[in-house]
Amino acid sequence: MTTAYDFSATDIDGSERPLSDYRGKALLIVNVASKCGFTPQYAGLEQLWRDYQDRGLVVLGFPCDQFGHQEPGDEAEIRSFCSLNYDVSFPMFAKIEVNGDGTHPLWQWLKQQKSGLLGISAIKWNFSKFLIGRDGKVIKRYAPTDKPESLAGDIEKVLGS
């Protein structure tokens, strides 16, 4: 059976990163963008990372430029923006595609595991979120409008008390 830990992706610094590095951790995987109405969610994602990383949560940010050209920069610009504006310290990856022929394999798998509203698998916009359990299986998919702070209850359940 495939789990999130079976995939790898290029990190924002250009190194291939196996997600098996996070085996046994809960993951919150998010497609992010720097020039989106939801961009302020970076602050909430960073807060979740800071609040829960010691208990086993890892937030993973995947920049994507497929929605309204809202992530136009290169990796260096994205890293700088995230650091300067939101003090992002959670792991960030290189820009990817989440829909279409060039969809990253991780995102193909995520969409197969949990469809969105009305059973549609396509990612609708930036800041779609997937919560992955410590076993590497998708637990829940969240809409871009779901604020990171609203996920705390589900994260608590996944991490255990």
N, C-alpha and C positions, 0 to 999 in steps of 0.2 A: 504494500500500500504506500502511495506517495504521501509525503508530508512536506511542510514548508522547509524542513531541514535538508531536503533532497536537492534544493536549488542553490544557485550561486548568482551573484550579480557584481558588477563593477562598482566599487565604492567611489565617492566623489573625488578621491585622490588618484583614481585610475588603476587601483589594484583589484584583482578578482577576489571576492570575498564569499566563501561558502557560508550559507546560512546555518550549516551544521555547527559553526562557531557558537551559535546561540542555543544549541540543543539543551532541553530542560528548562528553558526560559519561556515565558509567555511573550508574544510579539504583538505589537500594534503596527501594522503595515499601512502606510498612507501615501497616496500620490499627491504631491505638493506643488505649489507654484508661487512665485514671488510677486506677481502683479494681479492677483485675484481678489475678489471681494471677500473671500474666505481666508486670505493670507494671514490675518490676525490670529487664526487658529494655531499658528506656530507657537504663540505664547502658551496656549493651553496644552499643546503637545509637549512642549519643553517642561511644563509644570508636572504633567503626568510622569514624564521620564524622571524628573528629580524626586518626585514623591514615591515612586514605586520601583526604581531600579534596584535598590537594595533588597527588595522582596522578590525580584526576578522578572520584572517587565523590561523589555527593550522596545523602544519606539524606533521604527525604521522609516526614513523619509526617502521617497522616490520622486524626484522632480520630473515633471511631464509638461510638454508644450503642445499638447493636442487639443486644448480647449481655449479658444479665443487668443492663441499666441501669448499666453500669460506667463510663460517661462522662457523668455527669449534669450537669456544669457547663457554663457558657457559655465562649466563646473566651477571655475575660479570665481566668477561673478556671483553664482548662486551661493557658494560657501561664504563669501564676503557679506552678501546681503543678509543671510540667515544669522551670521555671527553678530554683525553690527546692529541689526534691527531687533532681533529676538533672542540673542545670546544662546543660539541653538548649540547644544552639546551632544544631542543624541546622534546615532549614526545616520549619515546621509549617503546616498548613492548617486551615480552618474545618471544623467537624464535618460529616461526610457519612454517607450510607448506602451500604453495600457489597452489600446483598441487597435483593430485593423491587422493587416498582414505582418507588421513589424512588432506585434505585441510580445513583450518579454515573457518567456516561459513561466516565470513565477506568477505573473498576472493572468496568463491564460488559465493556469491551475486555480488561482484564487476565484476567478469568475465562474469556473466550473463547479467549485465547491459550494458557493453561496451566490444565488442570483439576487438581483436588486428588486426594486419596486416592480410589481406586476410580472415577476418572473423573468425580467429582462436581465441578461448577464452583462451587457456592455456597461462600462464605467461611464457615468453620465457627466461628471464634472470633476474638477480638482477637489482634493480633500475627501475623497471616498476612503473609508477605513475598514480594515479587516482585523479582527481580534483572533489571535491564534493561541490555542492552549499549549501547555508545557509538553504535550505529546505531539505537537506540530500540526494538529488538525484545526481547520477553520471553525471557530465557534459562532461568530456573528459578523455580519456585514453592516456597516453604518453609512448613511447618506452624507453627502458633503455638508448638509445643513446641521447634522448632529455635532454639537460642540464637544471638544475633547473632554471638558469637565463633566459632561453628562454620561461619560463612559465609566466613571470611577466605580460605580456599583458593580458593573459587569467585571471590571478588572479585579476588584476585591474578591469576587467569587472565584475567578480563575486562579488567583494567587493563593487563595485559602487564607484562613485567619491565623 
